[in-house]
């Protein structure tokens, strides 16, 4: 008889969202004591796991982006250059 498929509880769903802001999916799998492919299987079986993972990642990215934008608007040259290169398509060229 095959083992029963792992299902994450409501509490574990909240943990996925919180952990996704700082850990990779592989690290989250380790946290729950399952392999990476098992965690991906769980995300397929339980779409809410995948949604929570994406939401946690998006929150972290949004927070960092907000901080970067504040630094750029505050006159931090490195932040301004990074922002313009990644968001406005600016690039440095060297003419030979």
C-alpha positions as a Markdown table, in Angstrom:
| # | Residue | x | y | z |
|---|---|---|---|---|
| 1 | Unk | 0.0 | 0.0 | 0.0 |
| 2 | Unk | 1.5 | 3.4 | -1.0 |
| 3 | Unk | 2.1 | 6.0 | 1.7 |
| 4 | Unk | -0.6 | 8.6 | 2.2 |
| 5 | Unk | 0.1 | 11.9 | 0.4 |
| 6 | Unk | 1.3 | 14.7 | 2.6 |
| 7 | Unk | -1.2 | 17.6 | 3.0 |
| 8 | Unk | -0.3 | 20.8 | 4.7 |
| 9 | Unk | -2.6 | 22.1 | 7.5 |
| 10 | Unk | -3.9 | 25.7 | 7.7 |
| 11 | Unk | -1.2 | 26.5 | 10.2 |
| 12 | Unk | 1.5 | 25.1 | 7.8 |
| 13 | Unk | 0.0 | 27.2 | 5.0 |
| 14 | Unk | 0.6 | 30.3 | 7.1 |
| 15 | Unk | 4.1 | 29.1 | 7.7 |
| 16 | Unk | 4.7 | 28.7 | 4.0 |
| 17 | Unk | 3.7 | 32.3 | 3.3 |
| 18 | Unk | 6.0 | 33.6 | 6.1 |
| 19 | Unk | 8.9 | 31.4 | 5.2 |
| 20 | Unk | 8.7 | 32.2 | 1.4 |
| 21 | Unk | 9.8 | 35.7 | 2.1 |
| 22 | Unk | 13.3 | 34.5 | 3.2 |
| 23 | Unk | 13.7 | 30.9 | 2.1 |
| 24 | Unk | 13.8 | 29.0 | -1.2 |
| 25 | Unk | 11.3 | 26.3 | -2.0 |
| 26 | Unk | 14.0 | 23.7 | -1.3 |
| 27 | Unk | 14.7 | 25.2 | 2.1 |
| 28 | Unk | 11.0 | 25.2 | 2.9 |
| 29 | Unk | 10.8 | 21.6 | 1.9 |
| 30 | Unk | 13.6 | 20.9 | 4.4 |
| 31 | Unk | 11.7 | 22.8 | 7.1 |
| 32 | Unk | 8.7 | 20.5 | 6.6 |
| 33 | Unk | 10.9 | 17.5 | 6.5 |
| 34 | Unk | 10.1 | 16.5 | 2.9 |
| 35 | Unk | 12.1 | 16.4 | -0.3 |
| 36 | Unk | 12.0 | 19.2 | -2.9 |
| 37 | Unk | 10.0 | 17.1 | -5.4 |
| 38 | Unk | 7.5 | 16.1 | -2.6 |
| 39 | Unk | 7.1 | 19.8 | -1.8 |
| 40 | Unk | 6.4 | 20.5 | -5.5 |
| 41 | Unk | 3.9 | 17.6 | -5.5 |
| 42 | Unk | 2.2 | 19.2 | -2.5 |
| 43 | Unk | 2.0 | 22.5 | -4.3 |
| 44 | Unk | 0.3 | 20.8 | -7.3 |
| 45 | Unk | -2.2 | 18.9 | -5.1 |
| 46 | Unk | -2.9 | 21.9 | -2.9 |
| 47 | Unk | -3.0 | 25.0 | -5.1 |
| 48 | Unk | -3.3 | 27.2 | -1.9 |
| 49 | Unk | 0.3 | 26.2 | -1.0 |
| 50 | Unk | 1.6 | 27.5 | -4.3 |
| 51 | Unk | -0.5 | 30.7 | -3.9 |
| 52 | Unk | 0.8 | 31.2 | -0.4 |
| 53 | Unk | 4.4 | 30.7 | -1.5 |
| 54 | Unk | 4.0 | 33.2 | -4.3 |
| 55 | Unk | 2.3 | 35.7 | -2.0 |
| 56 | Unk | 5.1 | 35.4 | 0.5 |
| 57 | Unk | 7.7 | 36.0 | -2.2 |
| 58 | Unk | 5.8 | 38.9 | -3.6 |
| 59 | Unk | 5.5 | 40.6 | -0.2 |
| 60 | Unk | 9.3 | 40.3 | 0.4 |
| 61 | Unk | 10.1 | 41.6 | -3.1 |
| 62 | Unk | 7.6 | 44.5 | -2.6 |
| 63 | Unk | 9.2 | 45.4 | 0.7 |
| 64 | Unk | 12.7 | 45.4 | -0.7 |
| 65 | Unk | 11.7 | 47.3 | -3.8 |
| 66 | Unk | 10.0 | 50.0 | -1.6 |
| 67 | Unk | 13.2 | 50.4 | 0.4 |
| 68 | Unk | 15.3 | 50.6 | -2.7 |
| 69 | Unk | 13.0 | 53.3 | -4.2 |
| 70 | Unk | 13.1 | 55.3 | -0.9 |
| 71 | Unk | 16.9 | 55.2 | -1.0 |
| 72 | Unk | 17.0 | 56.2 | -4.6 |
| 73 | Unk | 14.6 | 59.1 | -4.0 |
| 74 | Unk | 16.6 | 60.1 | -1.0 |
| 75 | Unk | 19.7 | 60.6 | -3.2 |
| 76 | Unk | 21.6 | 57.4 | -2.8 |
| 77 | Unk | 23.6 | 57.2 | -6.1 |
| 78 | Unk | 24.1 | 53.4 | -6.0 |
| 79 | Unk | 20.3 | 52.9 | -5.5 |
| 80 | Unk | 19.5 | 55.4 | -8.2 |
| 81 | Unk | 21.8 | 53.7 | -10.7 |
| 82 | Unk | 20.6 | 50.2 | -9.8 |
| 83 | Unk | 16.9 | 51.2 | -10.1 |
| 84 | Unk | 17.4 | 53.0 | -13.4 |
| 85 | Unk | 19.4 | 50.0 | -14.9 |
| 86 | Unk | 16.8 | 47.4 | -13.8 |
| 87 | Unk | 13.6 | 49.4 | -14.2 |
| 88 | Unk | 14.3 | 52.0 | -16.9 |
| 89 | Unk | 16.6 | 50.1 | -19.2 |
| 90 | Unk | 19.6 | 52.3 | -18.6 |
| 91 | Unk | 23.0 | 50.7 | -19.1 |
| 92 | Unk | 26.6 | 51.6 | -19.0 |
| 93 | Unk | 28.5 | 51.4 | -22.3 |
| 94 | Unk | 32.2 | 51.7 | -22.9 |
| 95 | Unk | 33.3 | 53.3 | -26.2 |
| 96 | Unk | 36.6 | 52.1 | -27.5 |
